[in-house]
Amino acid sequence: MNILKFLTAGSVDDGKSTLIGRLLYDSEAILVDQLEALQRSNRKNDDGTIDLAILTDGLKAEREQGITIDVAYKYFQTEKRKFIIADTPGHIQYTRNMVTGASNSNLAIILIDARKGVIEQTIRHSFLVSLLGLPQVVVAVNKMDMVDFSQEVFDKIVEDYKKLAAKVGLENVTYIPVSALKGDNIVHASARMPWFKGSSLLAHLETVDIPVDTESDHARFPVQWIIRPQTDDLHDYRGYAGRVSSGSFRVDDKITVLPSGFHSTISKIELLDKEPETALAGMSVTLHLKDEIDISRGDILVSSANQPIVSQQIEADLCWMDTKALDPTHTYFIQHNSKVTRCRVREILYKVNINTLEKEFDEDFRLNDIGRIVLKTADPLAFDLFQNNKANGGAILIDSRTNVTVGALMFRANAD
């Protein structure tokens, strides 16, 4: 059973947490003690029913204010698929939280209030989803009960969003009219919208195709640990432990170690007490090579047939996550997979006004700003472009003084 990771995004009070609560409630994915806590809660809707948003409100401030502040993760499954949901904040000041939630997602549900249509926050979230390369998008037009389940209202929003999708570069977009409060088209098809011929939200999530990259040409294996027991019974044992970040490796595959450039061949793959012929993306394994090569944590084993870029100057999109502004004179740490090295921001090319999508030329880079920069790293990085391979095309910036993560990076070009 495969796993679908998705996030919900939308403006404040669009009903993101209620939608997730309804999804869990109607699919009977709530534990008995959670159900009892719901029924004891003082938070009710206007019609006296339970406020299902409580299911995702983990922080005390969220429960008191009725808003989402942090990213809340929920897990549930049906007979067809397992799900990990990221409920992300709608407020502008929590843009960094949404980027965090989207970084590991396969699909985004963008909520639009049927009464308001496409607004600035819709543009903002759609741009972020496009920037982070999510392959599937569902536009859930919520609160259809407040516009009398009008097909005309829904069709107008779809028409407006298609223009936005074309502008920001979103391709696989599905449109579903829903009422999270009433449960229409969330788990079960709505009898109050017979004009809609598509599937319910859950039915779509259960069947949407999420491709998995298993091409051996795209194989990437960041080394996390060198296993060298040096005991009498394992005197010659030398294994390289890590997680296959993309593609797949097979025994006898020719590989290249980067950044050194040495070549070898895989002699054995270990997975716990088994020795499979193939290691797929997401599997944590130990690889053995036919040649004795000097390999360290932070090196990456790749398919010799399709190698990533090796460079010390990188053009990247940056989402700034710290309350202190970016300081181009300061040396930061960059962590790319298991490799950590020092770097500096050589140039700020531009910032993006994510309400208008216009480029702004400003040297001031502050919390939640997103733009394009040029980095210079102390050591070479072996990376792919983010749009070609997300698993090997992203990194984080860390403040070397405080060890705080201050930025998320998406590599876009070799700047050499």
C-alpha positions as CSV (number, residue, x, y, z in Angstrom):
1,M,0.0,0.0,0.0
2,N,1.6,3.3,-1.1
3,I,1.6,6.5,0.8
4,L,0.2,9.9,-0.5
5,K,1.6,12.9,1.3
6,F,-0.5,16.0,0.7
7,L,-0.9,19.5,2.2
8,T,-3.8,21.9,2.5
9,A,-3.3,25.6,1.7
10,G,-5.7,28.5,1.6
11,S,-6.5,31.9,3.1
12,V,-7.5,32.4,6.7
13,D,-10.9,30.9,7.5
14,D,-11.2,29.1,4.2
15,G,-11.8,25.9,6.2
16,K,-8.5,23.9,5.8
17,S,-8.6,22.4,9.3
18,T,-12.3,21.7,9.0
19,L,-11.8,19.9,5.7
20,I,-9.1,17.7,7.3
21,G,-11.3,17.1,10.3
22,R,-14.2,16.1,8.0
23,L,-12.0,13.8,6.0
24,L,-10.9,12.0,9.2
25,Y,-14.4,12.0,10.8
26,D,-16.3,10.8,7.7
27,S,-13.7,8.1,6.8
28,E,-13.9,6.9,10.5
29,A,-10.2,7.5,11.1
30,I,-10.7,9.0,14.5
31,L,-9.8,7.1,17.7
32,V,-12.5,6.7,20.4
33,D,-10.7,9.0,22.9
34,Q,-10.4,11.7,20.2
35,L,-14.1,11.4,19.5
36,E,-15.0,11.7,23.2
37,A,-12.7,14.8,23.4
38,L,-14.5,16.3,20.4
39,Q,-17.9,15.8,22.0
40,R,-16.7,17.4,25.3
41,S,-15.2,20.4,23.5
42,N,-16.8,23.8,24.0
43,R,-16.1,24.8,20.4
44,K,-19.2,24.4,18.3
45,N,-20.3,25.6,14.9
46,D,-23.2,28.1,14.5
47,D,-25.6,25.2,14.0
48,G,-24.5,23.5,17.2
49,T,-22.5,20.7,15.5
50,I,-18.9,19.8,16.6
51,D,-16.1,22.0,15.3
52,L,-14.0,19.4,13.5
53,A,-11.1,21.8,13.1
54,I,-10.1,20.9,16.7
55,L,-8.7,17.7,15.4
56,T,-5.7,19.5,13.9
57,D,-5.2,22.3,16.4
58,G,-2.2,21.0,18.4
59,L,-1.1,24.3,20.0
60,K,-3.0,26.0,22.8
61,A,-3.0,29.3,20.9
62,E,-4.6,27.6,17.9
63,R,-7.4,26.2,20.0
64,E,-8.0,29.5,21.7
65,Q,-7.9,31.7,18.5
66,G,-9.4,29.1,16.1
67,I,-6.5,29.6,13.6
68,T,-3.7,27.4,12.3
69,I,-0.2,28.6,13.3
70,D,2.1,25.6,13.0
71,V,2.1,22.7,10.5
72,A,0.0,19.9,11.9
73,Y,0.5,16.4,10.5
74,K,-2.2,13.8,10.6
75,Y,-2.1,10.2,9.5
76,F,-4.9,7.9,8.3
77,Q,-5.5,5.2,5.8
78,T,-8.3,3.6,3.8
79,E,-8.4,0.2,2.1
80,K,-6.7,1.7,-0.9
81,R,-3.9,4.0,0.4
82,K,-2.2,5.5,3.4
83,F,-2.1,9.3,3.8
84,I,0.0,11.9,5.6
85,I,-1.7,15.3,5.8
86,A,0.1,18.6,6.4
87,D,-2.3,21.3,7.6
88,T,-0.5,24.5,6.8
89,P,-1.2,28.1,8.1
90,G,-3.0,30.6,5.8
91,H,-1.6,33.7,7.3
92,I,1.0,35.6,5.3
93,Q,3.5,35.7,8.2
94,Y,3.6,31.9,8.3
95,T,4.7,31.4,4.7
96,R,7.8,29.6,5.9
97,N,5.6,27.0,7.6
98,M,3.8,26.3,4.3
99,V,7.1,25.8,2.5
100,T,8.1,23.3,5.2
101,G,4.9,21.4,4.8
102,A,5.0,21.4,1.0
103,S,8.7,20.3,0.8
104,N,7.8,16.6,1.2
105,S,4.3,16.5,-0.3
106,N,3.1,14.8,-3.5
107,L,-0.1,16.8,-3.8
108,A,-1.5,20.2,-2.7
109,I,-5.2,20.9,-1.9
110,I,-5.7,24.6,-2.4
111,L,-8.9,25.8,-0.8
112,I,-10.9,28.7,-2.2
113,D,-13.9,30.3,-0.4
114,A,-16.8,30.1,-2.9
115,R,-17.9,33.5,-1.7
116,K,-14.6,35.2,-2.3
117,G,-13.1,33.4,-5.3
118,V,-9.4,33.7,-6.3
119,I,-7.7,36.2,-4.0
120,E,-4.2,37.3,-3.2
121,Q,-3.5,34.4,-0.9
122,T,-4.7,32.0,-3.6
123,I,-2.0,33.5,-5.9
124,R,0.6,33.3,-3.1
125,H,-0.1,29.6,-2.4
126,S,-0.3,28.6,-6.0
127,F,3.0,30.2,-6.7
128,L,4.6,28.4,-3.8
129,V,3.2,25.1,-4.9
130,S,4.6,25.7,-8.4
131,L,8.0,26.8,-7.0
132,L,8.2,23.6,-4.9
133,G,7.3,21.4,-7.9
134,L,4.3,19.5,-6.5
135,P,3.1,17.3,-9.3
136,Q,-0.6,17.3,-8.5
137,V,-3.0,20.0,-7.4
138,V,-6.6,19.9,-6.2
139,V,-8.6,23.1,-6.1
140,A,-11.3,22.6,-3.5
141,V,-13.9,25.3,-3.8
142,N,-15.2,25.2,-0.2
143,K,-18.3,26.7,1.5
144,M,-20.5,25.8,-1.5
145,D,-23.4,25.6,1.1
146,M,-23.1,29.4,1.5
147,V,-23.7,30.1,-2.2
148,D,-26.6,27.6,-2.5
149,F,-24.4,25.0,-4.2
150,S,-24.4,27.2,-7.3
151,Q,-22.8,25.7,-10.4
152,E,-22.3,29.2,-11.9
153,V,-20.2,30.3,-8.9
154,F,-18.1,27.1,-9.2
155,D,-17.6,27.5,-13.0
156,K,-16.5,31.1,-12.6
157,I,-13.9,30.2,-10.0
158,V,-12.6,27.4,-12.2
159,E,-12.3,29.8,-15.1
160,D,-10.4,32.3,-13.0
161,Y,-8.1,29.7,-11.5
162,K,-7.2,28.2,-14.9
163,K,-5.7,31.6,-15.9
164,L,-3.7,31.7,-12.7
165,A,-2.5,28.1,-13.1
166,A,-1.2,28.9,-16.6
167,K,0.6,32.0,-15.2
168,V,2.4,30.2,-12.4
169,G,3.0,26.9,-14.4
170,L,0.6,24.4,-12.7
171,E,-0.5,21.6,-15.0
172,N,-2.2,18.7,-13.3
173,V,-5.1,20.6,-11.6
174,T,-8.4,19.0,-10.5
175,Y,-11.4,21.1,-9.4
176,I,-13.9,19.8,-6.8
177,P,-16.8,21.8,-5.2
178,V,-17.1,20.9,-1.5
179,S,-18.6,21.9,1.8
180,A,-16.3,20.8,4.6
181,L,-18.8,21.9,7.2
182,K,-21.6,19.8,5.8
183,G,-19.5,17.0,4.3
184,D,-20.5,17.4,0.7
185,N,-18.0,15.8,-1.7
186,I,-15.4,15.2,1.0
187,V,-15.8,11.5,1.5
188,H,-19.2,10.9,-0.1
189,A,-20.6,12.4,-3.3
190,S,-23.0,15.3,-2.7
191,A,-26.7,14.9,-3.5
192,R,-26.9,18.7,-3.4
193,M,-24.6,19.1,-6.4
194,P,-25.9,16.7,-9.0
195,W,-24.4,18.9,-11.7
196,F,-20.9,17.9,-10.6
197,K,-19.9,14.6,-12.3
198,G,-16.5,14.2,-10.8
199,S,-15.4,12.1,-7.8
200,S,-15.4,13.1,-4.2
201,L,-12.2,14.5,-2.6
202,L,-11.3,11.2,-0.9
203,A,-12.0,9.1,-4.0
204,H,-9.7,11.3,-6.0
205,L,-6.9,11.1,-3.3
206,E,-7.2,7.3,-3.3
207,T,-6.8,7.0,-7.1
208,V,-4.6,10.0,-8.1
209,D,-1.4,8.8,-9.8
210,I,1.8,9.7,-8.0
211,P,4.7,8.6,-10.2
212,V,7.8,7.1,-8.4
213,D,11.1,7.6,-10.1
214,T,12.7,4.1,-10.3
215,E,14.9,4.8,-13.3
216,S,18.5,3.6,-12.6
217,D,19.8,6.5,-14.6
218,H,18.5,8.9,-11.9
219,A,20.1,6.9,-9.0
220,R,21.4,9.0,-6.1
221,F,22.7,7.6,-2.8
222,P,24.1,10.2,-0.3
223,V,26.4,8.3,2.1
224,Q,25.5,8.8,5.7
225,W,27.8,6.3,7.4
226,I,30.9,4.1,6.7
227,I,30.4,0.7,8.3
228,R,33.8,-0.8,9.2
229,P,33.6,-3.1,12.2
230,Q,37.2,-4.3,12.1
231,T,36.4,-7.4,14.1
232,D,38.0,-10.8,13.6
233,D,34.9,-12.3,11.9
234,L,34.3,-9.1,9.8
235,H,37.9,-8.1,9.2
236,D,37.4,-7.0,5.5
237,Y,33.8,-5.7,5.8
238,R,33.3,-2.2,4.4
239,G,29.8,-1.0,3.7
240,Y,28.3,2.4,2.8
241,A,25.1,3.1,4.6
242,G,22.4,5.6,3.6
243,R,19.1,6.1,1.9
244,V,18.4,6.0,-1.8
245,S,17.1,9.5,-2.5
246,S,16.0,8.9,-6.1
247,G,16.1,6.3,-8.8
248,S,17.3,2.7,-8.1
249,F,20.5,0.7,-7.8
250,R,21.1,-2.9,-8.8
251,V,24.0,-5.3,-8.1
252,D,26.6,-4.9,-10.9
253,D,25.6,-1.3,-11.6
254,K,28.4,1.0,-12.5
255,I,28.6,4.0,-10.1
256,T,30.6,7.2,-9.7
257,V,31.5,8.7,-6.3
258,L,31.2,12.4,-6.2
259,P,32.7,14.9,-5.8
260,S,35.9,12.8,-6.1
261,G,34.9,11.3,-9.5
262,F,36.2,7.7,-8.7
263,H,34.3,4.8,-10.4
264,S,33.4,1.4,-9.2
265,T,30.7,-1.3,-9.4
266,I,28.1,-2.4,-6.8
267,S,29.0,-5.9,-5.5
268,K,26.3,-6.3,-2.9
269,I,23.2,-4.6,-1.4
270,E,22.2,-5.3,2.2
271,L,18.8,-4.5,3.7
272,L,18.7,-5.7,7.3
273,D,19.4,-9.4,7.1
274,K,18.5,-9.7,3.4
275,E,20.6,-9.1,0.2
276,P,18.1,-7.8,-2.4
277,E,19.2,-7.4,-6.1
278,T,17.7,-3.9,-6.2
279,A,17.5,-0.9,-3.9
280,L,14.7,1.6,-4.7
281,A,14.1,5.2,-3.8
282,G,13.3,5.6,-0.1
283,M,15.0,2.4,1.0
284,S,17.7,2.6,3.7
285,V,20.4,0.1,2.7
286,T,24.1,-0.7,2.8
287,L,26.0,-0.8,-0.5
288,H,29.2,-2.7,-1.1
289,L,31.6,-1.8,-3.9
290,K,34.1,-4.0,-5.8
291,D,36.9,-1.5,-5.4
292,E,38.3,0.0,-2.2
293,I,37.8,3.8,-2.6
294,D,38.2,6.6,-0.1
295,I,34.5,7.5,0.6
296,S,33.3,9.8,3.4
297,R,30.0,10.9,4.9
298,G,28.7,13.6,2.6
299,D,29.9,11.9,-0.6
300,I,27.2,10.7,-3.0
301,L,27.1,7.6,-5.1
302,V,25.4,8.1,-8.5
303,S,24.7,6.2,-11.7
304,S,27.7,6.6,-14.0
305,A,25.2,6.9,-16.9
306,N,23.6,10.1,-15.6
307,Q,25.7,12.2,-13.3
308,P,24.6,15.4,-11.5
309,I,26.3,18.8,-11.7
310,V,29.4,19.3,-9.6
311,S,30.0,23.0,-8.8
312,Q,30.9,25.5,-6.1
313,Q,28.7,28.3,-7.6
314,I,25.0,27.7,-7.7
315,E,22.0,29.8,-8.7
316,A,19.1,28.9,-6.4
317,D,15.6,30.0,-5.3
318,L,15.7,30.9,-1.6
319,C,12.8,31.1,1.0
320,W,14.1,33.0,4.0
321,M,12.9,31.6,7.3
322,D,14.6,33.6,10.0
323,T,13.5,36.8,11.8
324,K,17.0,38.2,11.2
325,A,17.6,39.4,7.7
326,L,20.0,37.7,5.3
327,D,23.5,39.0,5.7
328,P,25.6,38.6,2.5
329,T,28.8,39.3,4.5
330,H,28.1,36.4,6.8
331,T,29.3,32.8,6.2
332,Y,26.5,30.3,6.5
333,F,26.5,26.5,6.6
334,I,24.7,24.7,3.7
335,Q,23.4,21.2,4.2
336,H,22.8,19.2,1.0
337,N,21.7,15.7,1.9
338,S,24.3,14.5,4.3
339,K,27.0,17.0,3.2
340,V,27.6,20.1,5.2
341,T,30.0,22.9,4.1
342,R,30.3,26.6,4.4
343,C,28.9,29.1,1.9
344,R,28.2,32.7,1.2
345,V,25.5,34.5,-0.7
346,R,27.4,36.2,-3.5
347,E,24.5,38.0,-5.1
348,I,20.7,38.6,-4.6
349,L,19.4,38.5,-8.2
350,Y,15.8,39.4,-7.3
351,K,12.9,38.9,-4.9
352,V,9.5,37.8,-5.9
353,N,6.4,39.8,-4.8
354,I,4.3,36.7,-4.4
355,N,1.1,38.7,-4.4
356,T,1.7,40.1,-7.8
357,L,4.3,37.6,-9.0
358,E,6.5,40.5,-10.1
359,K,10.3,40.5,-9.6
360,E,11.7,43.2,-7.3
361,F,15.4,44.2,-7.2
362,D,16.1,44.7,-3.5
363,E,19.2,43.8,-1.4
364,D,17.0,43.5,1.7
365,F,16.0,39.8,2.3
366,R,13.8,39.2,5.3
367,L,11.4,36.7,6.9
368,N,9.2,34.9,4.4
369,D,10.9,36.6,1.4
370,I,11.4,34.4,-1.7
371,G,13.8,35.1,-4.5
372,R,16.7,34.1,-6.6
373,I,20.3,34.2,-5.3
374,V,23.8,33.0,-6.3
375,L,25.8,30.9,-3.8
376,K,29.5,30.2,-3.5
377,T,30.3,27.1,-1.4
378,A,33.6,26.2,0.2
379,D,33.5,22.6,-1.2
380,P,32.0,21.3,-4.4
381,L,28.4,20.0,-4.3
382,A,27.0,17.3,-6.5
383,F,23.5,18.4,-7.2
384,D,20.6,18.1,-9.7
385,L,18.4,21.0,-10.7
386,F,15.3,21.0,-8.5
387,Q,12.9,20.8,-11.4
388,N,14.6,17.6,-12.6
389,N,15.2,15.8,-9.3
390,K,13.7,17.3,-6.1
391,A,15.4,14.8,-3.9
392,N,18.9,16.0,-4.9
393,G,18.0,19.5,-5.9
394,G,17.3,21.1,-2.6
395,A,19.2,22.2,0.5
396,I,18.9,24.2,3.7
397,L,20.9,27.2,5.0
398,I,22.0,27.2,8.6
399,D,23.3,30.1,10.6
400,S,26.8,29.1,11.7
401,R,26.6,31.2,14.9
402,T,23.3,29.9,16.2
403,N,22.8,26.6,14.3
404,V,19.3,27.8,13.4
405,T,17.9,26.8,10.0
406,V,17.4,30.1,8.2
407,G,16.5,29.3,4.6
408,A,15.3,26.6,2.2
409,L,17.0,26.4,-1.2
410,M,16.0,25.0,-4.6
411,F,18.9,24.7,-7.0
412,R,18.0,26.2,-10.5
413,A,21.3,26.5,-12.4
414,N,25.1,26.0,-12.3
415,A,26.5,29.5,-11.8
416,D,30.1,28.7,-12.8
